[in-house]
Amino acid sequence: MRPLLALLAMIALPALAEDKSGAEVYESTCKECHGDGKLNAPRLGDSKRWGGLVREGLNELVPTALRGIRQMPAKGGNPALSDLEVARGVIFMANAGGGKFSEPTPADIARWRKKADASKKK
């Protein structure tokens, strides 16, 4: 019986893993382009470039990040990220550029996923 419990514990461990913070998502995924402006991506902390995006709001920014836009693939090219992690990454970058967004709610995440799924990559 003990080997079975050990096996179940190992299977459950990934489900218990904590979601990444916005800073962790930026470092692991977003920094590739948003760190140095690769492919014309707005750089982290560039309030001039992020200002207009911040004004668009999260209801535009997060679904765009989830589905991808122009040369940016869906989820920044990291399909392992959860929708919450993508939203946190977007919020981290937007706030570094002058935004004042807070942690998203589960309802926000569901709404943004629905909007992303309804739109095609532009």
Order of alpha helices (4+ residues) and beta strands (2+ residues): alpha-alpha-alpha-alpha-alpha-alpha-alpha
